[in-house]
Amino acid sequence: MKKVQFDAQLWSDLLNSSGGALELPKVTFHLIHFGFDKTGNSVMLESEAHHRIEVDGNGGDGKVELKPLGPNTAR
């Protein structure tokens, strides 16, 4: 999650450098992890915990929480 937080902040900085042409509150992320079914096939699992990513938005004028989407949720 630490790497994801860093990457999210970098993305936030890139969005802010667009001069507001791209809207940070509309940014979402997919959190995907895998498990195995009874036959040994890998399957995508829904996250059991709420993983929160918060970045500095608007050039550091406030925090913006990015919305997580499940592995089976379309953008």
Summary of the structure (lengths in Angstrom):
residues: 75
radius of gyration: 15.1
end to end distance: 20.9
largest distance: 51.1
contacts: 151
relative contact order: 0.25
helix: 28%
strand: 32%
